[in-house]
């Protein structure tokens, strides 16, 4: 069992930055890919970013356009999402997710169905 706890959300103005963190429990963190997703009120869940086990392979949603960076520290069991140049449309609850065996659990993935464990989410609000 893996527990994920997100932090770092908050209220920022347009153009501001936030760094989200996701702390994972368990000894398997370094062997599984991680992802960030978000959901705004009344909208479908959207893929934000993903990273493979060693951090070499990353992928982002089209809307990110170079503004966000996903990274991980396997020694600290933590994955990060650095968000810059934030816009009001980035307002959402951001969720951290972890893959797990079986399957290609080490590979980065943009599909929410590939993730087994989810955090409780952290609210990000960007004011105009």
C-alpha positions in Angstrom: 0.0 0.0 0.0 1.2 3.5 -0.9 0.0 6.7 0.6 0.5 10.0 -1.2 0.2 13.4 0.4 0.3 16.5 -1.7 1.2 20.0 -0.4 2.2 23.4 -1.7 -1.1 24.5 -3.2 -2.5 28.0 -2.5 -3.7 31.3 -3.9 -1.4 33.2 -6.3 -1.9 36.0 -8.8 -1.6 35.6 -12.6 2.0 35.1 -13.5 3.0 33.7 -10.2 4.6 30.4 -9.3 3.9 27.5 -7.0 5.8 24.3 -6.2 3.7 21.3 -5.4 5.1 18.4 -3.5 3.9 14.8 -3.2 5.3 12.7 -0.4 5.0 9.0 -0.8 5.1 6.3 1.8 6.5 2.9 1.2 9.7 1.5 -0.1 8.6 1.1 -3.7 8.6 4.8 -4.7 11.8 4.7 -6.7 10.5 1.8 -8.8 7.2 3.3 -10.0 6.3 6.1 -12.4 4.5 9.1 -11.0 2.0 11.6 -12.4 0.2 14.8 -11.7 -3.4 15.4 -12.8 -5.9 18.2 -12.1 -9.6 18.7 -12.0 -11.4 22.0 -12.1 -15.0 22.4 -10.9 -17.4 21.0 -13.4 -14.7 19.8 -15.7 -13.1 16.5 -16.5 -9.8 15.3 -15.0 -6.9 16.4 -17.1 -3.3 15.1 -17.4 -0.7 17.5 -16.2 2.7 15.7 -16.1 4.4 12.4 -15.6 7.8 11.1 -14.8 9.5 7.7 -15.1 11.4 6.0 -12.3 14.8 7.7 -12.8 13.4 11.0 -13.8 14.9 10.9 -17.3 11.6 10.7 -19.1 8.9 13.3 -18.6 5.8 14.3 -20.5 3.4 17.1 -20.1 -0.1 18.1 -21.1 -0.4 20.3 -24.2 -1.6 23.2 -22.2 1.6 23.3 -20.1 3.6 24.8 -22.9 6.9 24.9 -21.0 5.5 26.5 -17.8 5.6 23.4 -15.5 8.4 21.1 -14.6 8.0 17.7 -12.9 10.9 16.2 -11.0 11.4 13.6 -8.3 13.8 12.9 -5.5 13.9 9.1 -4.9 16.0 9.5 -1.7 13.2 11.6 -0.3 10.3 9.7 -1.8 8.9 12.9 -3.2 7.8 14.1 -6.6 7.5 17.8 -7.4 5.6 20.0 -9.8 7.1 23.4 -10.3 4.5 25.7 -11.9 5.5 29.1 -13.3 3.6 31.7 -15.3 0.3 30.6 -13.7 -2.9 31.6 -15.4 -6.5 31.7 -14.0 -7.4 28.6 -16.1 -4.8 26.7 -14.1 -7.1 26.9 -11.1 -8.0 23.3 -10.0 -7.4 20.6 -7.5 -4.1 19.0 -8.3 -3.7 15.3 -7.6 -0.5 13.2 -7.4 -0.7 9.6 -8.6 1.5 6.5 -8.5 1.7 3.5 -10.7 2.1 0.0 -9.4 2.7 -3.6 -10.7 1.8 -5.4 -12.8 2.3 -3.9 -16.2 4.7 -1.1 -17.2 4.6 0.5 -13.8 8.1 2.1 -14.3 7.1 3.9 -17.4 5.7 7.5 -17.5 2.1 7.6 -18.6 -0.5 10.2 -19.3 -3.4 7.8 -18.8 -5.1 8.1 -15.4 -6.2 4.5 -15.7 -2.6 3.4 -15.4 -2.3 4.8 -11.9 -3.2 2.8 -8.8 -2.6 5.2 -5.9 -3.9 8.7 -5.6 -3.4 11.5 -3.1 -6.2 13.6 -1.6 -5.3 16.6 -3.8 -4.2 20.2 -3.2 -6.1 23.3 -4.3 -4.4 25.7 -6.6 -6.2 29.0 -7.2 -4.9 31.7 -9.6 -6.5 35.1 -9.4 -6.7 37.4 -12.4 
